[in-house]
C-alpha cells in the first residue's frame, strides 16, 4: 500500500548566483547538514519545474530528471509539458 509520504518533492531551478546553470534539489531527501544551504540556493534561483516523484523506482525517475538538467544546461529548452510526459509513470 502506497502512502502519501511515499513521494519525493523536487525542483529544477536555474542558479542565478553562481554559474547560471540548471540544478535539481530533492527537498524531502535533505538532511540537517545540507537543508538550509540547498533551500537557500534554490530560493535564490529561478524555478523552472517542481513536483513530486514516487519513492518507488525513484532512481529511474532521478536519472530522467538528471538527463533533463543536462539537456537544459546544453541549451536544449524542454518545456514543462515535455517534462511531465517524461516523468508520467513516476508521478504520484
ZADREN-711384 format. One line per field, with one value per residue: residue number from 1; chain; x, y, z of N, C-alpha, C, O, CB in turn. Coordinates in nm, 3 decimals. Glycine has a CB too. Layout:
BEGIN
num	(NUM, ...)
chaine	(A, ...)
neast	(X, ...)
nnorth	(Y, ...)
nup	(Z, ...)
caeast	(X, ...)
canorth	(Y, ...)
caup	(Z, ...)
ceast	(X, ...)
cnorth	(Y, ...)
cup	(Z, ...)
oeast	(X, ...)
onorth	(Y, ...)
oup	(Z, ...)
cbeast	(X, ...)
cbnorth	(Y, ...)
cbup	(Z, ...)
//
This chain:
BEGIN
num	(1, 2, 3, 4, 5, 6, 7, 8, 9, 10, 11, 12, 13, 14, 15, 16, 17, 18, 19, 20, 21, 22, 23, 24, 25, 26, 27, 28, 29, 30, 31, 32, 33, 34, 35, 36, 37, 38, 39, 40, 41, 42, 43, 44, 45, 46, 47, 48, 49, 50, 51, 52, 53, 54, 55, 56, 57, 58, 59, 60, 61, 62, 63, 64, 65, 66, 67, 68, 69, 70, 71, 72, 73, 74, 75, 76, 77, 78, 79, 80, 81, 82, 83, 84, 85, 86, 87, 88, 89, 90, 91, 92)
chaine	(A, A, A, A, A, A, A, A, A, A, A, A, A, A, A, A, A, A, A, A, A, A, A, A, A, A, A, A, A, A, A, A, A, A, A, A, A, A, A, A, A, A, A, A, A, A, A, A, A, A, A, A, A, A, A, A, A, A, A, A, A, A, A, A, A, A, A, A, A, A, A, A, A, A, A, A, A, A, A, A, A, A, A, A, A, A, A, A, A, A, A, A)
neast	(0.084, 0.065, 0.167, 0.087, 0.319, 0.511, 0.659, 0.867, 0.963, 1.064, 1.265, 1.348, 1.570, 1.709, 2.023, 2.103, 2.298, 2.555, 2.656, 2.471, 2.352, 2.132, 1.989, 1.902, 1.705, 1.623, 1.394, 1.268, 1.457, 1.664, 1.891, 1.967, 2.222, 2.253, 2.021, 1.947, 2.134, 2.095, 1.822, 1.820, 1.985, 1.831, 1.604, 1.711, 1.747, 1.588, 1.285, 1.212, 1.077, 0.869, 0.774, 0.651, 0.789, 0.737, 0.844, 0.897, 1.084, 1.243, 1.507, 1.515, 1.349, 1.497, 1.719, 1.608, 1.536, 1.790, 1.900, 1.736, 1.814, 2.081, 2.040, 1.906, 2.113, 2.280, 2.166, 1.932, 1.607, 1.349, 1.014, 0.761, 0.548, 0.666, 0.848, 0.670, 0.557, 0.777, 0.818, 0.587, 0.508, 0.621, 0.516, 0.323)
nnorth	(-0.118, 0.216, 0.519, 0.862, 0.988, 0.857, 0.978, 1.202, 1.533, 1.764, 2.010, 2.174, 2.419, 2.737, 2.839, 3.144, 3.279, 3.166, 3.016, 3.032, 2.796, 2.515, 2.330, 2.060, 1.998, 1.780, 1.810, 1.665, 1.483, 1.605, 1.665, 1.756, 1.860, 1.973, 2.102, 2.378, 2.530, 2.423, 2.476, 2.757, 2.819, 2.723, 2.886, 3.134, 3.109, 3.072, 2.924, 2.644, 2.403, 2.212, 1.946, 1.618, 1.292, 0.940, 0.748, 0.484, 0.329, 0.550, 0.597, 0.554, 0.762, 0.981, 0.963, 1.030, 1.294, 1.404, 1.377, 1.556, 1.797, 1.808, 1.833, 2.082, 2.246, 2.224, 2.387, 2.307, 2.367, 2.249, 2.206, 2.241, 2.063, 1.858, 1.765, 1.667, 1.462, 1.291, 1.208, 1.083, 0.813, 0.809, 0.995, 1.064)
nup	(0.000, -0.092, 0.057, 0.132, 0.208, 0.066, -0.140, -0.326, -0.309, -0.550, -0.727, -1.024, -1.101, -1.207, -1.137, -1.015, -0.878, -0.886, -1.129, -1.335, -1.421, -1.469, -1.204, -0.978, -0.692, -0.433, -0.219, -0.003, 0.063, 0.184, 0.454, 0.798, 0.780, 0.526, 0.445, 0.484, 0.334, 0.073, 0.027, 0.047, -0.169, -0.386, -0.355, -0.417, -0.682, -1.009, -1.042, -1.243, -1.289, -1.079, -0.859, -0.770, -0.726, -0.727, -0.448, -0.488, -0.730, -0.759, -0.834, -1.109, -1.195, -1.105, -1.269, -1.516, -1.458, -1.406, -1.662, -1.800, -1.679, -1.765, -2.043, -2.048, -1.957, -2.170, -2.348, -2.469, -2.476, -2.280, -2.252, -1.994, -2.026, -2.171, -1.981, -1.787, -1.939, -1.976, -1.716, -1.647, -1.561, -1.312, -1.148, -0.864)
caeast	(0.000, 0.142, 0.124, 0.109, 0.458, 0.599, 0.692, 0.981, 0.941, 1.186, 1.254, 1.454, 1.581, 1.827, 2.107, 2.130, 2.406, 2.688, 2.702, 2.361, 2.321, 2.017, 2.020, 1.784, 1.713, 1.521, 1.369, 1.233, 1.572, 1.767, 1.908, 2.001, 2.353, 2.255, 1.891, 1.941, 2.214, 2.031, 1.696, 1.855, 2.037, 1.717, 1.518, 1.779, 1.743, 1.461, 1.220, 1.178, 0.975, 0.869, 0.672, 0.678, 0.807, 0.713, 0.963, 0.918, 1.153, 1.292, 1.635, 1.484, 1.297, 1.608, 1.802, 1.537, 1.548, 1.930, 1.915, 1.668, 1.900, 2.195, 1.992, 1.882, 2.243, 2.340, 2.093, 1.811, 1.493, 1.248, 0.901, 0.706, 0.466, 0.758, 0.900, 0.561, 0.543, 0.891, 0.807, 0.448, 0.489, 0.686, 0.444, 0.216)
canorth	(0.000, 0.339, 0.625, 0.999, 1.024, 0.779, 1.056, 1.292, 1.665, 1.813, 2.131, 2.209, 2.565, 2.796, 2.902, 3.281, 3.337, 3.110, 2.989, 3.040, 2.662, 2.448, 2.233, 1.998, 1.972, 1.687, 1.869, 1.570, 1.399, 1.686, 1.637, 1.873, 1.914, 2.046, 2.155, 2.524, 2.577, 2.383, 2.550, 2.897, 2.825, 2.708, 3.004, 3.246, 3.083, 3.085, 2.794, 2.604, 2.297, 2.144, 1.842, 1.501, 1.162, 0.830, 0.693, 0.358, 0.348, 0.688, 0.606, 0.569, 0.897, 1.075, 0.956, 1.110, 1.434, 1.445, 1.392, 1.681, 1.907, 1.811, 1.889, 2.225, 2.312, 2.223, 2.484, 2.248, 2.404, 2.144, 2.271, 2.171, 1.951, 1.751, 1.710, 1.586, 1.342, 1.201, 1.159, 1.041, 0.692, 0.824, 1.099, 1.004)
caup	(0.000, -0.101, 0.146, 0.086, 0.236, -0.020, -0.258, -0.309, -0.366, -0.615, -0.807, -1.118, -1.099, -1.267, -1.036, -1.057, -0.801, -0.907, -1.265, -1.431, -1.472, -1.410, -1.098, -0.918, -0.548, -0.383, -0.087, 0.102, 0.093, 0.251, 0.597, 0.879, 0.741, 0.400, 0.403, 0.480, 0.220, -0.052, 0.013, 0.019, -0.305, -0.477, -0.343, -0.483, -0.826, -1.078, -1.054, -1.380, -1.279, -0.950, -0.848, -0.687, -0.788, -0.633, -0.385, -0.557, -0.858, -0.761, -0.904, -1.252, -1.213, -1.086, -1.389, -1.616, -1.416, -1.430, -1.808, -1.835, -1.634, -1.858, -2.169, -2.027, -1.948, -2.304, -2.428, -2.525, -2.392, -2.265, -2.187, -1.878, -2.071, -2.208, -1.856, -1.731, -2.022, -1.948, -1.579, -1.627, -1.482, -1.181, -1.073, -0.782)
ceast	(0.089, 0.082, 0.156, 0.256, 0.557, 0.628, 0.802, 0.951, 1.072, 1.158, 1.375, 1.455, 1.708, 1.900, 2.145, 2.252, 2.545, 2.725, 2.591, 2.323, 2.196, 2.065, 1.890, 1.810, 1.595, 1.493, 1.346, 1.346, 1.686, 1.774, 1.950, 2.132, 2.347, 2.125, 1.888, 2.016, 2.146, 1.901, 1.724, 1.906, 1.924, 1.627, 1.579, 1.776, 1.604, 1.402, 1.184, 1.066, 0.984, 0.758, 0.715, 0.704, 0.779, 0.846, 1.000, 0.974, 1.209, 1.425, 1.616, 1.436, 1.408, 1.701, 1.739, 1.551, 1.690, 1.956, 1.850, 1.756, 2.022, 2.154, 1.965, 2.014, 2.319, 2.267, 1.968, 1.694, 1.389, 1.132, 0.844, 0.620, 0.553, 0.818, 0.794, 0.546, 0.655, 0.879, 0.671, 0.433, 0.552, 0.616, 0.331, 0.078)
cnorth	(0.124, 0.444, 0.760, 1.039, 0.949, 0.850, 1.155, 1.422, 1.713, 1.942, 2.141, 2.361, 2.611, 2.875, 3.042, 3.340, 3.290, 3.097, 2.987, 2.904, 2.608, 2.344, 2.168, 1.979, 1.881, 1.725, 1.766, 1.473, 1.477, 1.648, 1.764, 1.938, 2.000, 2.118, 2.307, 2.579, 2.545, 2.459, 2.696, 2.913, 2.815, 2.832, 3.126, 3.230, 3.108, 2.947, 2.766, 2.499, 2.238, 2.042, 1.733, 1.381, 1.057, 0.783, 0.559, 0.387, 0.490, 0.701, 0.621, 0.711, 1.001, 1.076, 1.039, 1.259, 1.484, 1.463, 1.522, 1.800, 1.919, 1.874, 2.039, 2.301, 2.312, 2.318, 2.432, 2.280, 2.293, 2.207, 2.182, 2.052, 1.832, 1.685, 1.620, 1.455, 1.242, 1.137, 1.095, 0.918, 0.699, 0.928, 1.034, 1.058)
cup	(0.000, -0.008, 0.086, 0.104, 0.148, -0.152, -0.223, -0.381, -0.426, -0.690, -0.899, -1.122, -1.169, -1.160, -1.084, -0.987, -0.844, -1.054, -1.370, -1.491, -1.402, -1.310, -1.053, -0.770, -0.513, -0.238, 0.023, 0.133, 0.160, 0.398, 0.670, 0.836, 0.616, 0.365, 0.392, 0.359, 0.088, -0.076, -0.021, -0.124, -0.407, -0.473, -0.411, -0.635, -0.883, -1.099, -1.199, -1.381, -1.139, -0.947, -0.754, -0.775, -0.681, -0.575, -0.450, -0.695, -0.872, -0.836, -1.054, -1.281, -1.200, -1.207, -1.501, -1.585, -1.442, -1.579, -1.856, -1.798, -1.727, -1.991, -2.159, -2.024, -2.080, -2.398, -2.495, -2.432, -2.396, -2.190, -2.076, -1.916, -2.109, -2.082, -1.792, -1.808, -1.991, -1.810, -1.547, -1.537, -1.342, -1.094, -0.995, -0.819)
oeast	(0.179, -0.040, 0.241, 0.310, 0.677, 0.622, 0.825, 0.916, 1.178, 1.043, 1.489, 1.352, 1.802, 1.844, 2.214, 2.305, 2.641, 2.819, 2.615, 2.267, 2.161, 2.168, 1.781, 1.922, 1.483, 1.560, 1.402, 1.332, 1.791, 1.675, 1.967, 2.151, 2.429, 2.120, 1.831, 1.965, 2.140, 1.873, 1.659, 1.872, 1.920, 1.580, 1.506, 1.801, 1.515, 1.462, 1.131, 0.974, 1.093, 0.661, 0.804, 0.650, 0.795, 0.948, 1.118, 0.915, 1.223, 1.452, 1.691, 1.477, 1.412, 1.755, 1.809, 1.576, 1.708, 2.027, 1.904, 1.772, 2.061, 2.225, 1.998, 2.025, 2.412, 2.303, 1.903, 1.685, 1.346, 1.148, 0.875, 0.620, 0.518, 0.835, 0.825, 0.523, 0.630, 0.925, 0.645, 0.352, 0.537, 0.654, 0.251, -0.022)
onorth	(0.136, 0.455, 0.771, 1.116, 0.976, 0.790, 1.188, 1.423, 1.704, 1.978, 2.119, 2.424, 2.533, 2.967, 3.055, 3.442, 3.366, 3.163, 2.944, 2.898, 2.650, 2.279, 2.215, 1.949, 1.903, 1.677, 1.780, 1.388, 1.421, 1.605, 1.869, 2.058, 2.091, 2.189, 2.359, 2.667, 2.630, 2.500, 2.753, 3.011, 2.891, 2.877, 3.213, 3.326, 3.158, 2.862, 2.853, 2.505, 2.217, 2.051, 1.750, 1.369, 1.082, 0.779, 0.526, 0.465, 0.542, 0.805, 0.693, 0.773, 1.097, 1.180, 1.111, 1.340, 1.594, 1.556, 1.590, 1.893, 2.030, 1.959, 2.114, 2.409, 2.391, 2.329, 2.505, 2.226, 2.250, 2.255, 2.063, 1.951, 1.717, 1.564, 1.509, 1.350, 1.122, 1.025, 1.058, 0.920, 0.606, 0.947, 0.959, 1.017)
oup	(0.083, 0.003, -0.002, 0.025, 0.155, -0.260, -0.107, -0.500, -0.364, -0.714, -0.857, -1.144, -1.188, -1.100, -1.185, -1.032, -0.838, -1.099, -1.483, -1.600, -1.293, -1.330, -1.086, -0.728, -0.558, -0.146, 0.132, 0.222, 0.188, 0.458, 0.607, 0.855, 0.601, 0.265, 0.296, 0.290, -0.001, -0.189, -0.108, -0.191, -0.504, -0.578, -0.459, -0.708, -0.815, -1.165, -1.269, -1.462, -1.087, -1.022, -0.670, -0.885, -0.562, -0.645, -0.466, -0.770, -0.982, -0.896, -1.120, -1.379, -1.277, -1.242, -1.572, -1.674, -1.493, -1.617, -1.944, -1.877, -1.762, -2.044, -2.250, -2.082, -2.098, -2.516, -2.570, -2.323, -2.503, -2.078, -2.067, -1.847, -2.081, -2.077, -1.749, -1.748, -1.980, -1.789, -1.433, -1.444, -1.263, -0.979, -1.051, -0.759)
cbeast	(-0.096, 0.147, 0.191, 0.017, 0.489, 0.538, 0.567, 1.113, 0.888, 1.242, 1.244, 1.429, 1.577, 1.791, 2.235, 2.010, 2.386, 2.697, 2.774, 2.397, 2.441, 1.928, 2.093, 1.750, 1.710, 1.568, 1.250, 1.109, 1.623, 1.737, 2.012, 2.009, 2.449, 2.287, 1.785, 1.999, 2.353, 2.004, 1.610, 1.961, 2.140, 1.636, 1.493, 1.923, 1.786, 1.478, 1.095, 1.304, 0.996, 0.854, 0.641, 0.561, 0.952, 0.639, 0.941, 0.785, 1.058, 1.308, 1.720, 1.377, 1.186, 1.688, 1.819, 1.387, 1.512, 2.027, 1.853, 1.531, 1.946, 2.250, 1.866, 1.804, 2.326, 2.338, 2.182, 1.826, 1.432, 1.306, 0.791, 0.625, 0.377, 0.872, 0.940, 0.428, 0.544, 1.022, 0.832, 0.386, 0.546, 0.832, 0.389, 0.243)
cbnorth	(0.000, 0.392, 0.610, 1.097, 0.997, 0.643, 1.129, 1.227, 1.765, 1.707, 2.257, 2.145, 2.617, 2.886, 2.816, 3.368, 3.307, 2.976, 2.860, 3.135, 2.567, 2.382, 2.302, 1.862, 2.106, 1.535, 1.958, 1.493, 1.333, 1.838, 1.524, 1.833, 1.802, 1.952, 2.110, 2.583, 2.514, 2.233, 2.541, 2.946, 2.712, 2.582, 3.035, 3.257, 2.940, 3.160, 2.787, 2.549, 2.186, 2.244, 1.785, 1.473, 1.146, 0.712, 0.674, 0.277, 0.320, 0.739, 0.482, 0.465, 0.926, 1.040, 0.808, 1.070, 1.452, 1.340, 1.271, 1.692, 1.884, 1.668, 1.816, 2.249, 2.246, 2.082, 2.537, 2.094, 2.538, 2.017, 2.305, 2.267, 1.992, 1.806, 1.824, 1.664, 1.379, 1.278, 1.272, 1.011, 0.574, 0.862, 1.209, 1.030)
cbup	(0.122, -0.246, 0.283, 0.160, 0.382, -0.047, -0.314, -0.364, -0.258, -0.711, -0.717, -1.263, -0.956, -1.389, -1.007, -1.031, -0.657, -0.842, -1.268, -1.542, -1.451, -1.520, -0.977, -0.987, -0.464, -0.397, -0.095, 0.064, -0.034, 0.234, 0.620, 1.026, 0.719, 0.291, 0.498, 0.608, 0.223, -0.052, 0.142, 0.118, -0.328, -0.440, -0.196, -0.433, -0.855, -1.214, -0.965, -1.451, -1.389, -0.833, -0.983, -0.590, -0.849, -0.704, -0.234, -0.567, -0.974, -0.620, -0.875, -1.294, -1.111, -0.960, -1.435, -1.622, -1.267, -1.372, -1.881, -1.764, -1.487, -1.882, -2.215, -1.897, -1.842, -2.362, -2.531, -2.543, -2.437, -2.187, -2.290, -1.793, -2.190, -2.298, -1.758, -1.734, -2.172, -1.958, -1.482, -1.761, -1.556, -1.198, -1.169, -0.634)
//
